[in-house]
């Protein structure tokens, strides 16, 4: 994907997610997301902060004593106190702009956090295959340290396994095969354990052992 295609995908995901948020009841906004300790409204609020400038990020990091995950959490919690309709309006208002926070990965954010919201709500939110494959490749090759509380590091955790998409030509790694949709693989690469039920293959037994709470502690 070239730069224009990436931003077109981001715009589409922001617009469609704002539409989903507009249709939520007040109770649904309070549902726990896939991000531990984060409600749906907290994750949605976090997404509206994807355009923070350098100065604002620096101020917030100072408040959080240099802890990036704490900064992400605290800014989202404050933003989540806005009226619910303003949160979805802010997300929709970002469509068409190309600003991003320093070091931000807005396509990865909107794809994964869109699922963090939709899955606990029982909402079907198809992930665009090409955009998911692009994000999975970048994540695998570059890593991504700002994980909203997750300590998962894909290449280290999944070394010795082959991951292969069943809905596009995409694979990484070597070893026992784990396969599924590129959307499920992207969720796995981001440490979302809900992905396990969407994957299969001879490497699943090993994958489950590696990702068990006892192994991770």
Order of alpha helices (4+ residues) and beta strands (2+ residues): alpha-alpha-alpha-alpha-alpha-alpha-alpha-alpha-alpha-beta-beta-beta-alpha-beta-alpha-alpha
